[in-house]
């Protein structure tokens, strides 16, 4: 079955309105697309369609920061407050922001306007957010930290984050299918997100500019992610020959810095990059109703990026992405974990309680030798189609629990970070503190 046939069939099976994929293998780029970019307009998805690529943007922002390091403008282990005196957590280092260990609330999506000063205003707004843990103590995925890094880039380059991105990465890379603002995206076949059981078009297409360095605005065709990944895999040299980063900077980005609490096989984090034990690096991304998966296997000269605009994205990963990786490279991609057939029974009392973050709260109750975990979305997440729900979780490994029922084809996991025999955090990528 060819790439397009696989994508067509998987999209139909999993209710995906539209998707595009790019694969670098055997020294050539292969692309396919399926469906529509917007169910309301019926515009066909093509391989050069642009999607909001969400948090994959963080790797691009990390590259801009590493350019600052190369130019001697910042030090990885220097406090960010040396350059951004208005930052409330100025003692946090550049490295800690790049590795999501800064220790303050990360899901802060404050809209500070469309003007060029939006990132400075966002940094000022962070005076209102809570500390989650001491800097460097724990991985906790932090969108806000990458907004601060974007402000750092803008301040030290004397321009905006967007202009730095164009001048220093998108331009030298030769990227043509890229947009950073809505008024740029309308010049392309731009995807709209679809949310909820009816795959309804998400009407707030433009996300806040203040969150752009973390992933709110960048739109790319999958081929551009693959090209950027090839540059990183080649030690910083773009496919066209331009040097984006030094080999030393890329090596630093791809060196493990911190482990992520969770089930095996565990993830580790480099400087802005997810690192997998099976030989891949990359990042995932999402905005309301849009999802992206982007990973490179440098030892096999292989890269893949896929974006979709609704439905069960995990189904595309299972039916298209993992088989393509395995067939092209021979690498077995670990499947998502599933509940054990005969789970052990545990005393749930050390985990029981309420855990709260900026956008989500969780109520944990012992039940049947496992846990009942109630998800309570805040206003923003509810508006994105996340509904309150309660799920039964059973022990998986150590202090990690897994949902007995799948959600969009995946069994969610949570790991409790223990302090003195009692859970201090519910960890699901974010460290959500007990209250």
ZIMO-V388781 format. One record per backbone hydrogen bond with DSSP energy under -1.0 kcal/mol. NH is the residue of the N-H (numbers start at 1). CO is the residue of the C=O. If there is no record, write none. Layout:
NH:CO ; NH:CO
//
This chain:
6:2 ; 7:3 ; 8:4 ; 9:5 ; 10:6 ; 11:7 ; 12:8 ; 13:9 ; 14:10 ; 16:11 ; 19:34 ; 20:307 ; 21:32 ; 22:305 ; 23:30 ; 24:303 ; 25:28 ; 28:25 ; 30:23 ; 32:21 ; 34:19 ; 36:17 ; 37:43 ; 42:38 ; 45:35 ; 49:46 ; 50:189 ; 51:220 ; 53:218 ; 56:53 ; 57:54 ; 58:55 ; 59:56 ; 61:57 ; 62:58 ; 63:59 ; 64:60 ; 65:61 ; 66:62 ; 67:63 ; 68:64 ; 69:65 ; 70:66 ; 71:67 ; 72:69 ; 73:68 ; 78:75 ; 80:92 ; 81:90 ; 82:79 ; 83:80 ; 84:80 ; 87:84 ; 90:87 ; 92:89 ; 94:78 ; 95:76 ; 97:93 ; 98:94 ; 99:95 ; 100:97 ; 101:96 ; 105:130 ; 108:106 ; 118:115 ; 121:117 ; 122:118 ; 123:119 ; 124:120 ; 125:121 ; 126:122 ; 127:124 ; 128:125 ; 129:126 ; 132:103 ; 133:103 ; 136:101 ; 137:134 ; 140:100 ; 141:429 ; 144:106 ; 147:143 ; 148:144 ; 149:145 ; 150:146 ; 151:147 ; 152:148 ; 153:149 ; 154:150 ; 155:151 ; 156:152 ; 157:153 ; 159:154 ; 164:160 ; 165:161 ; 166:162 ; 167:163 ; 168:164 ; 169:165 ; 170:165 ; 171:166 ; 173:169 ; 174:171 ; 175:170 ; 178:176 ; 179:219 ; 185:181 ; 186:182 ; 187:184 ; 188:185 ; 190:188 ; 191:50 ; 192:37 ; 194:289 ; 195:200 ; 199:196 ; 200:195 ; 202:193 ; 205:203 ; 211:208 ; 212:209 ; 214:211 ; 215:211 ; 215:212 ; 216:211 ; 219:179 ; 220:51 ; 221:177 ; 224:221 ; 226:222 ; 227:223 ; 228:224 ; 229:225 ; 230:226 ; 231:227 ; 232:228 ; 233:229 ; 234:230 ; 235:232 ; 236:231 ; 238:242 ; 241:238 ; 244:236 ; 245:236 ; 250:246 ; 251:247 ; 252:248 ; 253:249 ; 254:250 ; 255:252 ; 257:269 ; 258:269 ; 260:267 ; 268:275 ; 269:258 ; 270:273 ; 271:253 ; 272:98 ; 272:270 ; 274:282 ; 275:268 ; 276:280 ; 279:276 ; 281:296 ; 282:274 ; 283:294 ; 285:292 ; 287:290 ; 290:287 ; 291:308 ; 292:285 ; 293:306 ; 294:283 ; 295:304 ; 296:281 ; 297:302 ; 300:297 ; 301:298 ; 302:297 ; 303:24 ; 304:295 ; 305:22 ; 306:293 ; 307:20 ; 308:291 ; 309:18 ; 312:14 ; 313:311 ; 315:312 ; 317:313 ; 318:314 ; 319:315 ; 320:316 ; 321:316 ; 322:317 ; 324:320 ; 325:321 ; 326:322 ; 327:323 ; 328:324 ; 329:325 ; 330:326 ; 346:369 ; 351:348 ; 352:348 ; 353:364 ; 355:362 ; 356:433 ; 357:360 ; 361:376 ; 362:355 ; 363:374 ; 364:353 ; 365:372 ; 367:370 ; 370:367 ; 371:393 ; 372:365 ; 373:391 ; 374:363 ; 375:389 ; 376:361 ; 378:359 ; 382:378 ; 383:379 ; 385:382 ; 386:381 ; 389:375 ; 391:373 ; 393:371 ; 394:402 ; 396:400 ; 397:400 ; 400:397 ; 401:414 ; 402:394 ; 403:412 ; 404:392 ; 407:410 ; 410:407 ; 414:401 ; 415:427 ; 416:399 ; 417:425 ; 419:422 ; 422:419 ; 423:350 ; 424:417 ; 425:417 ; 426:432 ; 427:415 ; 428:430 ; 432:426 ; 434:424 ; 435:354
//
